[in-house]
Amino acid sequence: MFEFGFPEAFFLLPLPLILYFLLPPLRQQKTFMSVPFFRKFIESTGIGGESGVSVSKKKLINSITLGVMWILFIGALAYPRLVGEPELKVKDARSLMFAIDLSGSMATTDWTIDGKRASRWDAVKNVMAEFIERRKGDRIGLIVFGTQAYLQVPFTSDLNVVNKYLQELEVGMPGERTAIGNAIGLVVRLFEADSVERKVLILLTDGVDSGSEINPVQAARAAAADSVVIYTIGIGDPTSNLFEVDETMMKQISKDTDGKYFLAMDEKQLDEVYNTLDELEPIEYEEESYRPATLLYFYPLGALILIALLNQLTFGLINLFKKKSD
């Protein structure tokens, strides 16, 4: 939709005509001819000298050019723009941290992607990337843990950066063990300095806590004291010999923080988990809407400058040819 931001500017369009009719012509005193003994000459001939005022006439082309330039100036001043359909503003009111288990067991190839066997981490990474892309408005961070927990990406609203670093993660980078308590403890310290109202942790692991310096349940209770909600996701099939998730502990962590525990045995179930998280932690929008606008004022302004330059160039060339002909 085309509109003007300041349509009141068009009230200035007749201003040059108003000034033309109201203001008197500019008076300039000039001597047109200097003749020796001019006074004696007119006395001897009996023709009296006359003094008067002449109004120099402007050329029509100059008047048209100035008129077009004035219209373009007013057009730019009126702030023309193309305005799109109203859109809701995403409300930036949540900090969402992922704590991802990258211990050696995540390399187990008991999942499938497009009918082909794949490691747990490759499957998790694909689903996570799609989930992160949908979280516009959230500030997202990444923590990876194994033997130790490390901050991979601090809180940021740039989801492309988060996904970029997500794709670069490899199993075993933080060590072979599973320090769940250390990961939650690190999250607590990060959230302490965070002023955003809604704080959410998604903890994903396929193992049991081992080697943590702090008990995971105690760390979760410290997180709850800072209003952090923890959703826990266990990876693996409970009927398999490779399943090591301490579901009792994971459920307790979620319960103490008003979160929820999920079990994902394959890529499809993990995708369903993230869809449920979208429902539990929906993207929030501001009640006020805004309309994206494309500014167009520089088009009439550019045309004005171009016409002014061409006019000056033409005037200069005409004067140059006149001098040469003289």
C-alpha positions as CSV (number, residue, x, y, z in Angstrom):
1,M,0.0,0.0,0.0
2,F,1.4,3.4,-1.1
3,E,1.1,6.3,1.3
4,F,2.7,9.6,2.3
5,G,4.1,9.9,5.8
6,F,3.6,13.7,5.9
7,P,0.9,14.6,3.4
8,E,0.6,18.0,5.0
9,A,3.7,19.0,3.0
10,F,1.5,19.3,-0.2
11,F,-0.1,22.4,1.3
12,L,3.2,24.1,0.4
13,L,2.8,23.4,-3.3
14,P,1.2,26.8,-4.1
15,L,3.7,28.8,-2.1
16,P,5.8,30.0,-5.1
17,L,2.7,31.3,-6.9
18,I,1.6,33.1,-3.7
19,L,5.0,34.7,-3.4
20,Y,5.0,35.6,-7.1
21,F,1.8,37.6,-6.9
22,L,2.3,39.1,-3.4
23,L,5.9,40.2,-3.5
24,P,7.0,43.1,-5.8
25,P,9.6,42.5,-8.5
26,L,13.2,42.7,-7.6
27,R,14.6,46.2,-8.3
28,Q,18.2,46.5,-9.5
29,Q,19.8,49.8,-10.7
30,K,21.9,49.3,-13.8
31,T,23.5,51.6,-16.3
32,F,22.8,50.5,-19.8
33,M,24.9,53.0,-21.8
34,S,27.5,55.5,-21.0
35,V,27.9,58.2,-23.7
36,P,30.3,61.2,-23.5
37,F,28.5,64.6,-23.4
38,F,25.2,62.8,-23.2
39,R,23.4,65.6,-21.4
40,K,24.5,68.2,-24.0
41,F,23.4,65.9,-26.7
42,I,19.9,65.6,-25.4
43,E,19.7,69.3,-24.8
44,S,20.7,70.1,-28.4
45,T,18.3,67.6,-29.9
46,G,15.4,68.5,-27.6
47,I,14.8,64.8,-26.7
48,G,14.6,64.3,-23.0
49,G,16.2,61.5,-21.3
50,E,14.0,59.2,-19.4
51,S,14.6,57.0,-16.4
52,G,12.5,53.9,-15.7
53,V,12.3,50.4,-14.4
54,S,12.1,47.4,-16.6
55,V,11.1,43.9,-15.4
56,S,13.2,41.2,-17.0
57,K,11.2,38.4,-18.4
58,K,12.0,34.8,-17.4
59,K,12.1,32.2,-20.1
60,L,9.2,29.7,-20.0
61,I,11.6,26.7,-19.9
62,N,13.2,28.1,-16.8
63,S,9.8,28.5,-15.1
64,I,8.8,25.0,-15.9
65,T,12.1,23.6,-14.7
66,L,11.8,25.4,-11.4
67,G,8.2,24.3,-11.0
68,V,9.1,20.6,-11.6
69,M,11.9,20.9,-9.1
70,W,9.6,22.4,-6.5
71,I,7.1,19.6,-7.0
72,L,9.8,17.0,-6.6
73,F,11.0,18.7,-3.4
74,I,7.5,18.7,-1.9
75,G,7.1,15.1,-3.0
76,A,10.3,14.1,-1.1
77,L,9.3,16.2,1.9
78,A,5.9,14.3,2.0
79,Y,7.9,11.1,2.8
80,P,6.4,8.6,0.3
81,R,6.6,4.9,1.3
82,L,5.2,1.5,0.5
83,V,3.6,0.0,3.7
84,G,3.1,-3.8,4.0
85,E,0.5,-5.7,5.8
86,P,0.4,-5.4,9.6
87,E,2.6,-7.9,11.4
88,L,2.8,-8.9,15.0
89,K,6.0,-8.1,16.9
90,V,7.8,-11.1,18.4
91,K,8.2,-10.4,22.1
92,D,11.8,-11.1,23.3
93,A,10.9,-12.4,26.8
94,R,12.6,-15.8,27.1
95,S,16.1,-17.1,27.5
96,L,16.3,-20.7,26.3
97,M,19.5,-22.7,27.0
98,F,20.3,-26.2,25.6
99,A,22.5,-28.5,27.6
100,I,23.6,-31.2,25.2
101,D,25.2,-34.5,26.1
102,L,28.2,-35.1,23.8
103,S,29.7,-38.0,25.7
104,G,31.0,-41.0,23.8
105,S,27.7,-42.9,23.9
106,M,26.0,-40.3,21.6
107,A,28.0,-41.8,18.8
108,T,26.0,-45.0,19.0
109,T,24.4,-45.7,15.6
110,D,21.0,-47.1,16.7
111,W,18.9,-44.3,15.1
112,T,17.9,-43.8,11.4
113,I,17.8,-40.8,9.2
114,D,15.9,-41.2,5.9
115,G,16.0,-44.9,6.3
116,K,19.8,-45.1,6.9
117,R,21.4,-45.9,10.2
118,A,22.9,-42.8,11.9
119,S,24.4,-41.9,15.3
120,R,22.2,-40.5,18.0
121,W,24.0,-37.2,17.8
122,D,23.4,-36.8,14.0
123,A,19.7,-37.4,14.5
124,V,19.4,-35.1,17.5
125,K,21.3,-32.4,15.7
126,N,18.9,-32.5,12.7
127,V,15.8,-32.2,14.8
128,M,17.4,-29.5,17.1
129,A,18.3,-27.3,14.1
130,E,14.7,-27.3,12.9
131,F,13.4,-26.5,16.4
132,I,15.9,-23.6,16.8
133,E,14.8,-22.1,13.5
134,R,11.2,-21.8,14.9
135,R,12.2,-20.0,18.1
136,K,12.3,-16.5,16.7
137,G,12.1,-14.1,19.6
138,D,14.0,-16.3,22.0
139,R,17.5,-15.7,23.2
140,I,19.2,-19.1,22.8
141,G,22.4,-20.5,24.1
142,L,24.3,-23.8,23.9
143,I,26.1,-25.8,26.6
144,V,27.8,-29.0,25.8
145,F,28.8,-31.5,28.5
146,G,30.7,-34.7,28.9
147,T,33.4,-35.0,31.5
148,Q,33.0,-31.3,32.0
149,A,30.4,-28.7,30.9
150,Y,31.4,-25.9,28.6
151,L,29.5,-22.8,27.2
152,Q,29.5,-23.1,23.5
153,V,27.2,-20.2,22.5
154,P,26.2,-17.5,25.0
155,F,22.6,-16.2,24.9
156,T,21.9,-14.6,21.5
157,S,18.9,-13.8,19.4
158,D,20.9,-14.6,16.2
159,L,19.5,-18.1,15.5
160,N,21.8,-18.5,12.4
161,V,24.8,-18.2,14.7
162,V,23.4,-20.8,17.1
163,N,22.7,-23.3,14.3
164,K,26.2,-22.7,12.8
165,Y,27.9,-23.7,16.0
166,L,25.5,-26.5,16.5
167,Q,26.6,-28.1,13.2
168,E,30.2,-27.9,14.3
169,L,29.8,-29.9,17.5
170,E,31.2,-33.4,17.5
171,V,30.8,-36.3,19.9
172,G,33.5,-36.6,22.6
173,M,34.6,-32.9,22.4
174,P,33.8,-32.3,26.2
175,G,35.0,-35.7,27.3
176,E,33.7,-39.3,27.5
177,R,31.8,-39.2,30.8
178,T,28.4,-37.6,31.6
179,A,28.5,-34.7,34.1
180,I,24.9,-33.7,34.2
181,G,25.2,-32.0,37.5
182,N,28.0,-29.8,36.2
183,A,25.9,-28.8,33.2
184,I,23.0,-27.7,35.4
185,G,25.4,-25.9,37.7
186,L,26.9,-23.9,34.8
187,V,23.4,-23.0,33.6
188,V,22.5,-21.7,37.1
189,R,25.5,-19.4,37.1
190,L,24.6,-18.1,33.6
191,F,21.0,-17.5,34.5
192,E,21.9,-15.6,37.6
193,A,23.2,-12.7,35.4
194,D,20.2,-12.9,33.1
195,S,17.4,-10.4,33.6
196,V,14.9,-11.9,31.2
197,E,11.7,-13.0,32.9
198,R,11.3,-16.5,31.4
199,K,14.3,-18.8,31.8
200,V,14.2,-22.3,30.3
201,L,16.7,-25.1,30.1
202,I,16.4,-28.1,27.8
203,L,18.6,-30.9,29.0
204,L,19.3,-33.7,26.6
205,T,21.2,-36.9,27.5
206,D,21.5,-40.6,26.7
207,G,23.4,-41.6,29.9
208,V,23.5,-41.5,33.6
209,D,25.3,-38.9,35.7
210,S,28.9,-39.7,36.3
211,G,31.7,-37.7,37.7
212,S,29.7,-34.5,38.5
213,E,31.0,-32.2,41.2
214,I,27.4,-31.4,42.2
215,N,24.4,-33.6,42.5
216,P,22.1,-33.0,39.5
217,V,18.9,-32.9,41.7
218,Q,20.5,-30.4,44.1
219,A,21.7,-28.3,41.1
220,A,18.1,-28.4,39.7
221,R,16.7,-27.1,43.0
222,A,19.2,-24.2,42.9
223,A,17.9,-23.5,39.4
224,A,14.3,-23.6,40.6
225,A,15.2,-21.0,43.2
226,D,16.1,-18.7,40.3
227,S,12.8,-19.5,38.5
228,V,14.5,-21.7,35.9
229,V,12.3,-24.3,34.2
230,I,14.0,-27.5,33.1
231,Y,12.7,-29.8,30.5
232,T,14.6,-33.1,30.4
233,I,14.9,-35.4,27.4
234,G,16.2,-39.0,27.6
235,I,17.6,-40.5,24.5
236,G,17.3,-44.2,23.8
237,D,15.1,-47.3,23.9
238,P,14.4,-48.6,27.5
239,T,14.1,-52.1,26.1
240,S,17.6,-52.0,24.7
241,N,20.8,-53.1,26.5
242,L,22.3,-49.7,25.4
243,F,19.7,-47.7,27.4
244,E,21.4,-46.0,30.5
245,V,19.2,-43.0,31.2
246,D,18.4,-42.5,34.9
247,E,14.7,-41.7,34.3
248,T,14.0,-41.4,38.0
249,M,16.6,-38.6,38.3
250,M,15.5,-36.9,35.1
251,K,11.8,-36.8,36.2
252,Q,12.8,-35.4,39.6
253,I,14.8,-32.6,38.0
254,S,11.8,-31.6,35.8
255,K,9.4,-31.9,38.7
256,D,11.4,-29.7,41.0
257,T,11.6,-27.0,38.3
258,D,8.0,-27.2,37.0
259,G,9.2,-28.7,33.8
260,K,8.5,-32.1,32.2
261,Y,10.4,-35.2,31.2
262,F,10.3,-36.7,27.7
263,L,11.6,-39.9,26.3
264,A,12.7,-40.1,22.7
265,M,13.5,-43.5,21.2
266,D,13.9,-42.3,17.6
267,E,14.0,-39.2,15.4
268,K,10.3,-39.1,15.0
269,Q,9.6,-39.2,18.7
270,L,12.3,-36.5,19.3
271,D,10.5,-34.3,16.7
272,E,7.3,-34.8,18.6
273,V,9.1,-33.8,21.8
274,Y,10.1,-30.5,20.3
275,N,6.6,-29.9,18.9
276,T,5.3,-30.4,22.5
277,L,7.9,-27.9,23.7
278,D,6.7,-25.4,21.2
279,E,3.2,-25.7,22.8
280,L,4.5,-25.6,26.3
281,E,6.8,-22.6,25.6
282,P,5.0,-20.8,22.7
283,I,6.5,-17.9,20.9
284,E,5.1,-14.7,22.4
285,Y,4.0,-11.7,20.4
286,E,3.4,-8.1,21.4
287,E,-0.2,-7.0,21.3
288,E,0.8,-4.0,19.2
289,S,1.3,-4.6,15.5
290,Y,3.7,-2.8,13.2
291,R,3.6,-2.4,9.4
292,P,6.9,-2.8,7.6
293,A,7.6,0.2,5.3
294,T,9.9,0.7,2.3
295,L,11.0,4.3,2.0
296,L,10.7,6.0,-1.4
297,Y,11.6,9.7,-0.7
298,F,15.0,9.3,-2.3
299,Y,13.4,8.8,-5.7
300,P,11.9,12.3,-6.1
301,L,15.0,13.7,-4.2
302,G,17.3,12.1,-6.7
303,A,15.3,13.3,-9.6
304,L,15.4,16.8,-8.2
305,I,19.2,16.7,-7.9
306,L,19.6,15.3,-11.4
307,I,17.4,18.0,-13.0
308,A,19.2,20.7,-11.1
309,L,22.6,19.4,-12.3
310,L,21.3,19.2,-15.9
311,N,19.9,22.7,-15.7
312,Q,23.2,24.1,-14.5
313,L,25.1,22.2,-17.1
314,T,22.8,23.4,-19.9
315,F,23.0,27.0,-18.7
316,G,26.8,26.9,-18.6
317,L,27.1,25.4,-22.1
318,I,24.7,28.1,-23.5
319,N,26.8,30.9,-22.0
320,L,30.0,29.3,-23.3
321,F,28.7,29.2,-26.9
322,K,27.5,32.8,-26.6
323,K,31.0,33.9,-25.6
324,K,32.6,32.0,-28.5
325,S,30.1,33.4,-31.0
326,D,30.8,37.0,-29.7
